[in-house]
Amino acid sequence: DGTGSLFGPALGPDGRRIWLDLTSLAGGPAEAALDAYVARRCSQDDDLWVVEIEDPQGRSFLVDRID
């Protein structure tokens, strides 16, 4: 549908991994905005890993907490 979500790993207050929802930081859920944000980050970090999941139901399949 031309939209998506963007998540990045972080450590929670208890030291466990959580996922931060970076969608608004990227400029919103429009796929073009997310792609542009990822492209900017890739130009700054040559070891950046990006995993794209296309799920009709919008599931992220992340098992850790999402903030």
C-alpha positions in Angstrom: 0.0 0.0 0.0 3.0 2.3 -0.2 3.5 2.6 3.6 5.7 0.9 6.1 7.4 1.1 9.5 11.0 1.4 10.5 12.5 0.0 13.6 16.0 0.3 15.1 17.6 -1.7 18.0 18.4 -0.1 21.3 19.0 -1.1 24.9 16.1 -0.7 27.4 16.6 0.6 30.9 17.0 -3.0 32.1 19.8 -3.7 29.6 17.6 -5.8 27.4 17.2 -5.2 23.7 14.2 -3.2 22.5 13.2 -1.9 19.1 12.5 1.8 18.7 9.9 2.8 16.2 11.8 5.3 14.0 8.9 5.8 11.5 8.2 9.4 12.6 11.9 10.2 12.7 12.1 9.1 9.0 9.3 11.5 8.1 6.3 9.2 8.3 5.1 5.9 7.0 5.3 6.7 3.3 7.6 4.2 1.7 9.5 7.0 -0.2 10.3 8.7 3.1 11.5 5.5 4.7 13.7 4.7 1.7 15.2 8.2 1.8 16.0 7.9 5.5 17.6 4.5 5.0 19.7 5.8 2.1 20.9 8.7 4.3 21.8 6.3 7.1 23.6 4.0 4.7 25.7 6.9 3.5 26.8 7.5 7.1 27.3 3.9 8.2 28.9 1.4 5.9 28.0 -1.5 8.2 24.3 -0.8 8.4 22.1 -3.8 8.1 18.6 -3.4 6.6 16.0 -6.2 6.6 12.8 -5.5 4.7 9.7 -7.6 5.5 6.7 -7.4 3.3 3.7 -8.8 5.1 0.1 -8.1 4.0 -1.0 -8.0 7.6 1.7 -5.5 8.7 3.4 -7.8 11.1 7.0 -7.0 12.1 7.9 -10.4 13.4 10.1 -8.8 16.1 10.0 -10.7 19.3 11.6 -8.1 21.6 9.6 -5.1 23.0 8.8 -2.3 20.6 8.8 1.3 21.9 
